[in-house]
Amino acid sequence: SIFLKEIKAVDISGGEAQKIAIARSLYKNAPIIILDEPTSALDPIAESKVYTNFNDIENKTAIYISHRLSSCRFCKDIIVFNEGNLIQRGSHENLLSDQNNKYYELWNAQTQYYLS
């Protein structure tokens, strides 16, 4: 039929899909961006580029939800939840200064594998 068009599809990886989703959220002219685990499918180099360029976002509020605490290094305000309750809030440096808190415990649980 002359009404049918040939459509060529390309399968993209999870990381490529995440990069597209991040680009779309930044391109959209919304004042608030909510990113839920935006780097979970990215390789370490792509993840690093996202963190490096994230500070260049201007005139937007970004809410970044992650279990990867390395992503917290560039955040101005970190909110820590435990069992559905807000238990801590502050900067990365502030939260790490108290060795008896959940953020410190989580940070050290993740970083121990990078230090050896």
C-alpha positions as CSV (number, residue, x, y, z in Angstrom):
1,S,0.0,0.0,0.0
2,I,1.2,3.5,-0.7
3,F,0.2,4.5,2.8
4,L,2.8,2.3,4.5
5,K,6.1,3.8,5.3
6,E,9.2,1.8,6.0
7,I,10.3,2.4,9.6
8,K,13.7,1.5,10.7
9,A,14.2,1.0,14.4
10,V,17.4,1.0,16.4
11,D,17.7,-0.8,19.7
12,I,19.5,1.5,22.2
13,S,21.2,0.4,25.4
14,G,20.0,1.4,28.8
15,G,22.9,3.9,29.1
16,E,22.0,5.5,25.8
17,A,18.4,5.7,26.9
18,Q,19.5,7.4,30.1
19,K,21.6,9.9,28.2
20,I,18.7,10.8,26.0
21,A,16.4,11.2,29.0
22,I,18.9,13.5,30.7
23,A,19.3,15.5,27.6
24,R,15.5,15.9,27.2
25,S,15.1,17.0,30.8
26,L,17.8,19.6,30.4
27,Y,16.5,20.8,27.0
28,K,13.0,21.2,28.3
29,N,12.4,24.7,29.6
30,A,11.2,23.7,33.0
31,P,12.5,25.4,36.2
32,I,12.6,22.1,38.1
33,I,14.3,18.8,37.0
34,I,13.8,15.6,38.9
35,L,16.3,12.9,38.1
36,D,15.8,9.5,39.7
37,E,18.9,7.3,39.5
38,P,20.0,9.1,36.3
39,T,23.4,7.4,36.0
40,S,22.5,3.9,37.0
41,A,23.0,2.5,33.5
42,L,26.0,4.6,32.6
43,D,29.6,3.5,32.4
44,P,32.0,5.3,34.9
45,I,33.3,7.7,32.3
46,A,29.8,8.8,31.1
47,E,28.8,9.1,34.8
48,S,31.7,11.3,35.5
49,K,30.8,13.6,32.6
50,V,27.3,13.9,33.9
51,Y,28.6,14.9,37.4
52,T,31.2,17.3,35.9
53,N,28.6,19.1,33.7
54,F,25.8,19.1,36.2
55,N,27.1,22.2,37.9
56,D,26.8,24.1,34.6
57,I,23.0,23.9,34.8
58,E,21.7,27.4,35.5
59,N,18.3,28.8,36.4
60,K,17.0,25.3,37.3
61,T,16.4,23.5,40.5
62,A,17.5,19.9,40.2
63,I,16.3,17.1,42.5
64,Y,18.7,14.2,42.2
65,I,17.6,10.9,43.7
66,S,20.3,8.3,44.1
67,H,21.7,5.5,46.1
68,R,25.2,6.2,44.7
69,L,26.7,8.6,47.2
70,S,29.5,9.7,44.8
71,S,26.8,11.7,43.1
72,C,26.3,13.7,46.3
73,R,29.7,15.4,46.1
74,F,28.3,18.1,43.7
75,C,25.0,18.6,45.5
76,K,24.5,21.8,47.5
77,D,21.9,20.3,49.8
78,I,21.7,16.5,50.6
79,I,18.7,15.0,52.3
80,V,19.1,11.6,53.8
81,F,16.1,9.3,54.3
82,N,16.0,6.1,56.3
83,E,12.9,3.9,56.5
84,G,10.8,6.7,55.0
85,N,12.0,9.3,57.5
86,L,14.1,12.3,56.9
87,I,17.0,11.8,59.2
88,Q,19.7,14.2,58.0
89,R,20.2,17.3,55.9
90,G,23.3,19.3,54.9
91,S,26.3,19.5,52.6
92,H,28.5,16.5,51.8
93,E,31.3,17.9,54.0
94,N,28.9,18.7,56.8
95,L,27.3,15.3,56.8
96,L,30.7,13.5,56.7
97,S,32.0,15.5,59.6
98,D,29.8,13.5,62.0
99,Q,31.1,9.9,62.1
100,N,28.0,8.7,64.0
101,N,25.4,9.3,61.3
102,K,23.8,7.3,58.5
103,Y,25.4,9.3,55.7
104,Y,28.9,8.7,57.1
105,E,28.1,5.0,57.4
106,L,26.7,4.8,53.8
107,W,29.5,6.8,52.3
108,N,32.2,4.6,53.9
109,A,30.3,1.4,52.9
110,Q,30.6,2.5,49.3
111,T,34.0,4.1,49.2
112,Q,35.8,1.2,50.9
113,Y,35.9,-0.6,47.6
114,Y,37.7,2.3,45.9
115,L,40.4,2.6,48.6
116,S,43.1,-0.1,48.7
